[in-house]
Amino acid sequence: MDWFQTIDAYCERTDPGFWSEPLNAVTNAAFLLALLPALRPSQGRRLGVFEIVLLAIVFAIGIGSFLFHTFATRWASLADVIPITIFIFAYFAFALRRFIGLSPLWTGLGTAAFFAASLLAEPVFAPLAGSSAAYLPGLFAMLGIGLFLILRKKPVGRTVLLAGLVFAISLGFRMADQPLCDVWPIGTHFLWHVLNAVTLGLLLLAARQVRGVAASALRAT
């Protein structure tokens, strides 16, 4: 396999040049901006280890996506996809453990089951969503967990559900990039970046939100 082979996958790209996708490249800054609210001090609490891990993955998502939309090679594609995949499964495990309160064993089993279901779901949804099919399990997870938490009267559920709704719109723009290329030459993929950043920002805030509730409960005891 030629790791330096150029990939032309988005409407905005018209040649192999580094800046052939200016909007798709520059809007990756939104991922870095999404980190700022989660980095703000909250009631004097320091960031937890897993929160720091999530922040680091989001940072890697922004850098990896920038590399892909500038170099546009096979190796850059991996730099783009791998951090996103890690975040999806890491956050799912975090949600099972911290939001829902499962034991480490059930969290591991649940995450493994989600991983297996994701592998099965991608070819099923590919005829409908194309390359975006890989992101549908993450969408279903956010909506499902958000609704479950709301039914359990947990305020963090609203944040997770909102993240899922924003991600649904974001996914729509990703899927529309090529079909609308003839009438909208700059494409819509850059909106996928911006709304994805909003989604990740909300998920990071949800992680801090639930940790803040836990800290308040400890102080009250």
Secondary structure, DSSP 8 states (H G I E B T S, - for coil): --TT-B---STT--SS-TTS-HHHHHTTHHHHHTHHHHHS-BTTB---HHHHHHHHHHHHHHHHHHHHHHH-BHHHHHHHHHHHHHHHHHHHHHIIIIII---HHHHHHHHHHHHHHHHHHHHHHHHHHGGGGGGHHHHHHHHHHHHHHHHTT-THHHHHHHHHHHHHHHHHHHHHTTTTTTT-TT-SHHHHHHHHHHHHHHHHHHHHHHHHHHHHHHHH-
